């Protein structure tokens, strides 16, 4: 017989109870506790809730049968409901199996109905006070919703978002608000909940809360920000979030407050700690992630210049440039602060993709150029992103070059020779500068070719590819620029790429095989550039002056392309052959391997019409001075196979070529 239990008799019934909230009981003690609880739920429910604070007690308590009586208590008086909700919340903390057990027993709908019965209206803050019952219920829902989709969906279907919001906006008790905010944060992980929360008043309430973060505990601010970050992943929410309030400005204010707190901690910290362990992510860093996510939407970028925010952000970054000085003691807080300002610089760069923002930032060019002087690779990346996006508009690009901004980009390429990211963005920014024809002579006069040509010989294919694109842009239709390219040694490096004989590629990871697969795009783009150079200089004095700088190694490259198994390379090789036949036919006629590769292309059943037409065009030119050499190499016999081509243009060109041989 279980003795009757009241507050005074609890110690007699369960003499082993400990005042230590983290006390771990053995199975016999927990089974006795559950037996007494089943017979006399109140006030033993409090003891169950206390015991559930210890992780090791949670599983056995539910295994021995406390779940059903706790769910039954949710239908009793308010005191019973409050104790049951507290116990359920503790039992479900970091325990997926217990969450599913209470889900099956119908606890979630009862918990939501309790919030509904408290009449915590979700859209009004008048005359509302929270109670311990609401606090415990919100806490239970928060733990039930943690990483458990089944529970998240049931809370959503039961209308939990509406009533949790009622606690958030009407709670006089900060603990109740904290629990409701945590519950909504956990709910937001569910895809269906994202739409419901995003279209409710939750977002508006959260931005109002962020306007006065001094009155909120830091964990609540962190959970609010985390929820907004999650919601921002759901595309339709982004515009809703910003349209309802000036979200960007509100969020930036929170970043400033968080940074100030981090700076104080940095000043107190000792320069020690694991350099790879920065601890928990601070609020400021979470918000910069959110801002980047929001600004990914083109419709939101213009909001960055509202209320002069772009100037505030730039000034804020520059004011803290000293954090990147080598004299600063390295503390965990310093590393986190540096991450925040790297993110803020990137935010400015992303916003600059928008034309309105770009124009506004251009008026603050002095501040942007100061960013380029901060010796930190990631800050350099951010400043390059800004400059590259400012140069997307031709008029701004010309203005920037007139002011010598491109020289700052040159400097960054030189100062970070081992950082591929900086060099790649620098090349991209320079290519934007090179797009307006008015800029090209200034760029070439100021020495853009030597550092860019060096990229052709670097062991990184990404940089090779970017460098070829930049060089093509610089020399397009400009023979003088092409000549400078050759004079500065560019042709030799380009021909190596055309031949697929570039430098040994660097290993990306230690222990990885040193054999790297060459990126065919590099060879393809290098060939297209070579063809473009030949096409631009195939006539008159320019041809003679330019072709005097190339060499017979070009023939080796063309052979490599003609014999390539990839049609795109074979086509470009055939076009290069046609161009070279105009300027140096003797090189082709004097190379038996090249003539053999011509025959191979013509006879190959996989050769495209485009490749065949280019080869036939080359033969027309070559036949003018080397008809006998072509005959001796068997070219005439090969061309005969094209006379019956199903492509009428190819067959007609082949017939015309055969007439030369006759």
C-alpha positions in Angstrom: 0.0 0.0 0.0 1.4 3.4 -1.0 1.2 5.9 1.8 -0.9 9.0 1.3 1.4 11.8 0.1 1.3 15.5 0.8 4.0 18.2 0.9 4.9 17.2 4.4 4.9 13.4 3.7 6.8 13.5 0.5 10.2 12.9 2.2 8.7 9.9 4.1 7.4 8.4 0.9 10.5 9.0 -1.1 13.3 9.2 1.5 16.0 9.1 -1.1 15.1 12.4 -2.7 18.0 14.8 -3.2 18.1 18.5 -3.1 20.7 18.4 -5.9 18.8 19.0 -9.2 21.5 17.0 -11.1 21.2 14.0 -8.9 21.2 10.7 -10.7 18.9 8.1 -9.2 19.2 4.3 -9.7 16.4 2.4 -11.5 14.9 1.1 -8.2 14.5 4.6 -6.8 13.1 5.9 -10.1 10.6 3.0 -10.2 9.5 3.8 -6.7 9.1 7.5 -7.6 6.9 6.6 -10.5 4.8 4.2 -8.4 4.1 6.9 -5.8 3.4 9.4 -8.6 0.9 7.2 -10.3 -1.0 6.7 -7.0 -0.7 10.4 -5.9 0.2 12.6 -8.9 0.2 15.8 -6.8 2.6 17.0 -5.5 4.9 14.1 -6.7 4.8 15.6 -10.2 7.2 18.3 -8.9 9.6 15.6 -7.8 9.4 13.9 -11.2 10.1 17.3 -12.9 13.1 17.8 -10.6 14.5 14.4 -11.3 14.0 14.9 -15.1 16.5 17.8 -14.9 19.2 15.1 -14.8 19.8 13.6 -18.3 20.3 10.1 -17.0 16.9 10.0 -15.2 14.8 11.0 -18.2 14.7 7.7 -20.1 14.0 5.4 -17.1 11.2 7.7 -15.8 9.3 7.4 -19.0 10.1 3.7 -19.3 8.6 3.1 -15.8 5.3 4.7 -16.8 5.3 8.4 -15.8 4.2 9.7 -19.3 0.5 8.8 -19.3 -0.2 10.3 -15.8 1.6 13.5 -16.7 -0.5 13.8 -19.9 -3.7 13.2 -17.7 -2.7 16.0 -15.4 -2.8 18.4 -18.3 -6.6 18.2 -18.0 -6.7 19.0 -14.3 -6.5 22.3 -12.4 -3.9 25.0 -13.3 -1.4 23.9 -10.6 -1.5 20.3 -11.9 -1.1 21.6 -15.5 1.8 23.7 -14.6 3.7 20.9 -12.8 2.9 18.4 -15.6 4.0 20.8 -18.3 7.3 21.5 -16.4 8.0 17.8 -16.0 7.1 17.1 -19.7 9.5 19.8 -20.8 12.3 18.5 -18.7 11.7 14.9 -19.8 11.8 16.0 -23.5 15.0 18.1 -23.2 17.6 16.5 -25.5 15.6 13.2 -25.5 14.1 12.4 -28.9 12.5 9.1 -27.7 10.6 10.9 -24.9 9.4 13.5 -27.4 7.9 10.9 -29.6 6.3 9.1 -26.6 4.5 12.3 -25.5 3.6 13.0 -29.1 1.8 9.6 -29.4 0.0 10.2 -26.1 -1.6 13.5 -27.4 0.3 15.9 -25.1 1.0 18.5 -27.7 -2.7 19.3 -28.5 -3.4 19.5 -24.8 -0.5 21.9 -24.2 -1.6 24.2 -27.1 -5.1 24.2 -25.9 -3.9 25.4 -22.5 -2.2 28.4 -24.1 -5.5 29.0 -26.1 -7.5 28.9 -22.9 -5.3 31.5 -21.3 -6.6 34.0 -23.9 -3.2 35.3 -24.7 -4.3 37.2 -27.8 -1.6 37.0 -30.5 -2.2 40.5 -31.9 -2.8 42.6 -28.8 -0.5 43.5 -25.9 -3.2 45.1 -23.7 -3.9 43.8 -20.3 -2.0 40.5 -20.8 0.2 38.9 -18.2 1.8 35.5 -18.4 1.6 32.9 -15.6 3.9 30.1 -14.5 1.5 27.8 -16.4 2.1 29.6 -19.6 5.9 29.7 -19.0 6.0 25.9 -18.4 3.7 25.1 -21.3 5.8 27.2 -23.7 8.9 25.5 -22.3 7.4 22.1 -22.9 6.5 23.0 -26.5 10.0 24.4 -27.1 11.6 21.1 -26.1 9.0 19.0 -27.9 9.7 21.0 -31.1 13.4 20.5 -30.9 14.6 18.6 -34.0 11.5 16.5 -34.1 9.5 17.0 -37.3 6.5 15.0 -36.1 6.1 17.2 -33.0 6.8 20.4 -35.0 4.0 19.6 -37.5 1.5 18.8 -34.8 2.2 22.0 -32.9 1.7 23.8 -36.2 -1.5 22.1 -37.0 -2.9 22.7 -33.5 -2.4 26.5 -34.0 0.6 26.7 -31.7 2.2 29.6 -33.6 -0.6 31.9 -32.9 -0.7 31.2 -29.1 3.1 31.2 -28.7 3.1 34.6 -30.4 0.6 35.7 -27.8 3.1 34.9 -25.1 5.9 36.7 -26.9 4.0 40.0 -27.4 2.0 39.9 -24.1 4.5 38.3 -21.7 5.4 40.3 -18.6 7.7 37.5 -17.5 10.9 37.4 -19.5 11.2 33.6 -18.8 7.9 33.0 -20.5 8.9 35.1 -23.5 12.2 33.3 -23.7 10.5 29.9 -23.8 8.0 31.0 -26.4 10.7 32.5 -28.6 12.7 29.2 -28.2 9.6 27.2 -29.2 9.1 29.4 -32.4 12.8 29.1 -33.2 12.6 25.3 -33.1 9.3 25.3 -35.0 10.9 27.4 -37.8 13.1 24.5 -38.7 10.1 22.8 -40.3 9.5 23.8 -43.9 5.7 24.1 -43.5 6.1 26.2 -40.3 8.4 28.6 -42.1 5.6 29.8 -44.3 3.1 30.0 -41.5 5.5 31.9 -39.2 6.8 34.1 -42.0 3.2 35.2 -42.9 2.1 35.8 -39.3 2.9 38.7 -37.0 5.9 36.9 -35.6 8.4 38.8 -37.9 6.9 42.2 -37.1 7.0 41.4 -33.3 10.6 40.2 -33.6 11.8 43.4 -35.3 10.1 45.5 -32.7 11.9 43.5 -30.1 15.2 44.0 -31.8 14.7 47.8 -31.7 15.2 47.6 -27.9 17.6 44.8 -27.3 18.8 46.3 -24.0 15.6 45.1 -22.4 16.0 41.6 -23.6 18.3 38.8 -22.2 21.1 37.9 -24.7 19.8 34.3 -25.2 16.4 35.7 -26.3 18.0 38.0 -28.8 20.1 35.1 -30.1 17.0 33.0 -30.6 15.1 35.8 -32.3 18.0 36.3 -34.7 18.3 32.5 -35.3 14.6 32.3 -36.2 15.0 35.2 -38.7 18.0 33.5 -40.2 16.0 30.3 -40.7 13.0 32.2 -42.1 15.3 34.0 -44.6 16.1 30.6 -46.2 12.4 30.5 -47.3 12.4 32.8 -50.4 8.8 34.4 -50.1 9.5 35.4 -46.5 12.4 37.7 -47.5 10.3 40.5 -49.0 7.7 40.2 -46.3 10.3 40.6 -43.6 11.7 43.7 -45.1 8.5 45.3 -46.2 7.0 45.2 -42.8 9.8 47.2 -41.2 13.2 48.7 -42.0 14.8 45.4 -41.2 18.3 46.1 -42.5 18.7 49.2 -40.4 17.3 47.4 -37.3 19.6 44.4 -37.7 22.6 46.6 -38.3 21.9 48.4 -35.0 21.9 45.1 -33.2 25.2 44.3 -34.9 26.7 47.5 -33.5 25.5 46.8 -30.0 26.8 43.2 -30.2 30.2 44.4 -31.5 30.5 46.9 -28.6 29.9 44.1 -26.1 32.5 41.9 -27.9 35.0 44.7 -27.8 34.7 45.0 -24.1 35.2 41.2 -23.7 38.2 41.4 -26.1 39.8 44.1 -23.9 39.4 41.9 -20.9 40.6 38.7 -22.6 44.1 37.3 -22.3 45.8 36.5 -25.6 45.4 32.8 -25.3 43.1 29.9 -26.4 42.9 27.6 -29.4 43.2 29.7 -32.6 40.7 27.3 -34.2 38.2 27.4 -31.4 36.2 30.7 -31.4 33.4 29.3 -29.1 29.7 30.0 -29.8 28.7 32.2 -32.7 28.0 35.7 -31.4 24.8 37.5 -32.3 26.6 40.0 -34.5 27.9 37.1 -36.7 24.5 35.5 -36.9 23.0 38.8 -38.0 25.6 39.3 -40.7 24.7 35.9 -42.0 21.1 36.9 -42.0 21.8 40.2 -43.9 23.8 38.3 -46.5 20.8 35.9 -46.9 18.3 38.8 -47.2 20.5 40.8 -49.7 20.6 37.7 -51.9 17.2 38.9 -53.0 17.6 41.6 -55.7 14.4 43.3 -54.5 15.9 43.9 -51.1 19.2 45.3 -52.1 17.9 48.9 -52.6 16.9 49.0 -48.9 20.6 49.1 -48.1 20.8 52.8 -49.0 17.7 53.8 -47.0 18.4 56.2 -44.1 22.0 56.6 -45.3 22.8 53.1 -44.0 25.5 52.3 -46.6 27.6 55.3 -45.2 27.0 54.1 -41.6 28.2 50.6 -42.4 31.3 51.8 -44.3 32.1 54.2 -41.4 31.6 51.5 -38.8 34.0 49.1 -40.7 36.7 51.8 -41.1 36.3 52.8 -37.4 37.3 49.3 -36.4 40.1 48.8 -39.0 42.5 48.8 -36.1 41.3 45.3 -35.1 43.3 44.0 -38.1 46.6 45.5 -37.0 49.3 43.1 -36.0 49.7 44.9 -32.7 46.3 43.6 -31.4 46.5 40.8 -28.8 45.0 37.7 -30.4 42.0 36.6 -28.3 39.0 34.5 -29.2 36.9 37.7 -29.2 39.2 39.4 -31.6 38.9 36.5 -34.1 35.1 36.7 -33.9 35.2 40.5 -34.3 37.3 40.2 -37.4 34.8 37.7 -38.8 32.0 40.2 -38.3 33.8 43.0 -40.1 34.8 40.6 -43.0 31.1 39.8 -43.3 30.0 43.4 -43.2 32.5 44.2 -46.0 31.1 41.4 -48.0 27.6 42.7 -47.4 28.5 46.0 -49.0 29.9 44.2 -52.0 26.8 42.1 -52.5 24.6 45.1 -52.2 26.6 46.9 -54.9 25.3 44.5 -57.5 22.2 46.8 -57.5 22.6 49.8 -59.7 21.1 52.3 -57.1 23.3 51.0 -54.3 26.4 51.0 -56.6 25.8 54.6 -57.5 25.5 55.6 -53.9 28.6 53.7 -52.8 30.6 55.3 -55.7 30.1 58.6 -54.0 31.9 57.1 -51.0 34.9 55.9 -53.0 37.5 57.3 -50.6 36.1 55.1 -47.9 36.1 52.1 -50.2 39.7 52.7 -51.1 40.6 52.8 -47.4 39.2 49.3 -47.1 41.8 48.1 -49.7 44.6 49.1 -47.3 43.5 46.7 -44.5 46.1 43.9 -44.7 43.8 40.9 -44.3 42.9 38.5 -47.2 39.2 38.4 -46.4 38.9 42.1 -46.1 40.7 42.4 -49.4 38.2 40.0 -50.9 35.3 42.2 -49.6 36.9 45.4 -51.0 37.5 43.7 -54.4 33.9 42.5 -54.5 32.8 46.1 -53.9 35.2 47.5 -56.6 34.3 44.8 -59.1 30.6 45.4 -58.7 31.0 49.2 -58.9 32.8 48.7 -62.2 29.8 46.7 -63.7 28.3 50.0 -65.0 30.4 51.4 -67.9 30.2 55.0 -66.9 31.3 54.2 -63.3 34.0 52.0 -64.6 35.5 54.7 -66.7 35.3 57.1 -63.8 37.0 54.7 -61.5 39.9 54.1 -63.9 40.3 57.8 -64.4 40.8 58.1 -60.6 43.4 55.3 -60.7 41.3 52.8 -58.7 42.7 50.0 -60.9 46.1 50.5 -59.4 44.8 49.5 -56.0 43.6 46.2 -57.6 47.0 45.7 -59.1 48.5 46.1 -55.7 46.3 43.5 -54.1 47.3 41.0 -56.8 50.9 41.6 -55.9 50.5 41.6 -52.1 48.6 38.3 -51.9 50.4 36.1 -54.5 49.5 32.9 -52.7 45.8 33.6 -52.2 43.9 32.3 -55.1 40.6 33.9 -53.9 42.1 37.4 -53.8 43.8 37.0 -57.2 40.6 35.6 -58.8 38.5 38.5 -57.6 41.2 41.0 -58.6 41.2 39.6 -62.2 37.4 39.7 -62.2 37.4 43.3 -61.1 40.0 44.2 -63.7 38.0 42.5 -66.4 35.0 44.7 -65.5 37.4 47.7 -65.8 38.5 46.5 -69.2 35.0 46.1 -70.7 34.6 49.8 -71.6 36.9 50.4 -74.6 37.9 53.8 -73.2 39.7 52.1 -70.3 41.8 49.6 -72.2 44.7 51.9 -73.2 45.0 53.3 -69.7 45.1 49.8 -68.2 47.7 48.5 -70.6 49.8 51.6 -70.2 49.7 51.2 -66.5 51.2 47.7 -66.7 48.2 45.3 -66.5 49.8 42.7 -68.9 52.8 41.4 -66.8 50.9 40.4 -63.7 48.1 38.9 -65.8 50.4 37.0 -68.1 52.1 35.5 -65.0 48.7 34.0 -64.1 48.8 32.0 -67.4 51.8 30.1 -65.9 50.5 29.7 -62.4 49.6 26.1 -61.3 46.0 27.0 -60.7 43.5 26.5 -63.5 40.8 28.8 -62.1 43.3 31.7 -62.3 44.5 30.6 -65.8 40.9 30.6 -67.0 40.2 34.0 -65.5 43.4 35.5 -66.9 42.6 34.3 -70.4 39.2 36.0 -70.2 40.8 39.3 -69.0 43.4 39.2 -71.8 40.8 38.6 -74.4 38.9 41.6 -73.2 41.9 43.8 -73.1 43.1 43.0 -76.7 39.7 42.7 -78.4 40.0 44.6 -81.7 43.1 46.4 -80.5 46.2 45.5 -82.4 48.4 47.8 -80.3 47.3 46.0 -77.1 47.8 42.6 -78.8 51.4 43.7 -79.6 52.0 44.7 -76.0 50.7 41.3 -74.9 53.2 39.6 -77.2 56.1 41.9 -76.3 55.5 41.2 -72.6 55.9 37.4 -73.3 52.3 36.4 -73.3 52.3 34.4 -76.5 54.7 31.7 -75.1 52.5 31.1 -72.0 49.4 31.1 -74.1 50.7 28.5 -76.6 51.6 26.2 -73.7 47.9 26.4 -72.6 46.8 25.8 -76.2 49.0 22.7 -76.4 47.7 21.5 -73.0 51.2 21.7 -71.7 50.7 24.2 -68.9 52.5 24.1 -65.6 52.1 21.2 -63.2 48.9 21.7 -61.3 49.0 22.3 -57.5 47.5 19.8 -55.1 44.4 21.0 -53.4 44.8 18.8 -50.3 47.7 17.1 -48.7 47.9 13.4 -49.5 45.9 13.8 -52.7 47.3 12.3 -55.9 49.7 14.8 -57.7 48.2 13.8 -61.0 45.6 16.4 -61.8 43.1 16.4 -64.6 43.6 19.4 -66.9 40.5 21.6 -67.2 39.6 21.5 -70.9 37.9 24.8 -70.5 41.3 26.5 -70.0 42.6 24.9 -73.2 39.4 25.8 -75.1 39.5 29.4 -73.9 43.2 29.8 -74.6 42.6 28.5 -78.2 39.7 30.9 -78.7 41.9 33.7 -77.6 44.7 32.6 -80.0 42.2 32.4 -82.9 40.9 35.9 -82.0 44.4 37.3 -82.0 45.0 35.8 -85.4 41.7 37.0 -86.8 42.3 40.5 -85.6 45.7 40.6 -87.3 45.3 38.7 -90.5 45.7 41.6 -92.9 48.1 44.4 -93.7 51.0 45.7 -91.8 49.5 44.7 -88.5 49.6 41.1 -89.6 53.3 41.2 -90.4 54.2 43.0 -87.2 52.2 40.7 -85.0 53.0 37.4 -86.6 56.7 38.1 -86.4 56.3 37.6 -82.7 54.6 34.2 -82.8 56.6 31.0 -83.4 56.2 27.5 -84.9 55.2 26.1 -81.5 51.7 27.3 -82.6 51.6 24.4 -85.0 52.2 21.9 -82.2 49.2 23.4 -80.4 47.0 23.2 -83.5 48.0 19.5 -84.0 47.1 18.8 -80.3 43.6 20.4 -80.9 43.0 18.7 -84.2 43.6 15.3 -82.7 41.5 16.1 -79.6 38.6 13.7 -78.9 36.5 16.7 -77.9 34.6 18.3 -80.7 34.7 21.8 -79.2 38.5 21.7 -79.1 38.8 20.2 -82.5 36.6 23.0 -84.0 38.7 25.7 -82.4 41.8 23.9 -83.6 40.4 23.8 -87.1 39.6 27.5 -87.0 43.1 28.3 -85.7 44.5 26.3 -88.6 42.5 28.4 -91.0 43.8 31.6 -89.4 47.4 30.4 -89.4 47.2 29.4 -93.0 46.6 33.1 -93.8 49.7 34.4 -92.0 52.2 31.5 -91.9 51.2 28.8 -94.4 54.9 27.6 -94.7 54.8 26.5 -91.0 51.9 24.2 -91.8 53.2 22.9 -95.1 56.6 22.2 -93.6 55.2 20.0 -90.8 54.3 16.5 -91.8 52.6 15.8 -88.5 50.3 18.8 -89.0 49.4 17.6 -92.6 48.6 14.1 -91.2 46.4 15.6 -88.5 44.5 17.5 -91.2 43.8 14.2 -93.0 42.7 12.6 -89.8 40.1 15.3 -89.1 38.8 15.1 -92.6 38.5 11.3 -92.5 37.1 11.1 -89.0 33.3 10.2 -89.0 32.9 12.2 -85.7 34.3 15.5 -87.1 31.7 18.2 -87.1 30.7 20.3 -90.1 32.2 23.4 -88.5 35.6 21.7 -88.1 35.5 20.3 -91.7 34.6 23.7 -93.2 37.5 25.4 -91.3 39.9 22.8 -92.5 38.7 23.1 -96.1 39.1 26.9 -95.8 42.7 26.4 -94.7 43.4 24.1 -97.6 42.2 26.8 -100.0 44.9 29.0 -98.7 47.6 26.4 -98.4 46.9 25.2 -102.0 48.0 28.6 -103.3 51.6 27.9 -102.4 51.9 24.2 -101.5 49.6 22.2 -103.7 52.2 19.5 -104.4 53.0 19.1 -100.7 49.3 18.6 -100.0 49.0 16.0 -102.7 52.1 14.2 -101.4 50.6 14.1 -97.9 47.4 12.4 -99.3 45.2 15.4 -98.5 43.4 15.1 -101.9 42.3 11.5 -101.2 41.0 12.6 -97.8 39.0 15.5 -99.2 37.3 13.2 -101.6 35.5 11.5 -98.6 33.9 14.9 -97.9 32.5 15.3 -101.4 29.6 13.0 -100.5 28.9 14.7 -97.1 25.2 15.0 -96.2 25.9 18.6 -95.3 25.5 20.5 -98.6 27.9 23.3 -97.5 30.6 20.8 -96.7 30.2 18.8 -99.9 30.2 22.0 -102.0 33.4 23.3 -100.3 35.0 19.9 -100.7 34.2 19.9 -104.5 35.7 23.3 -104.8 38.9 22.2 -103.0 39.2 19.1 -105.2 39.0 21.3 -108.3 42.3 22.8 -107.2 44.0 19.4 -107.1 42.9 18.6 -110.6 
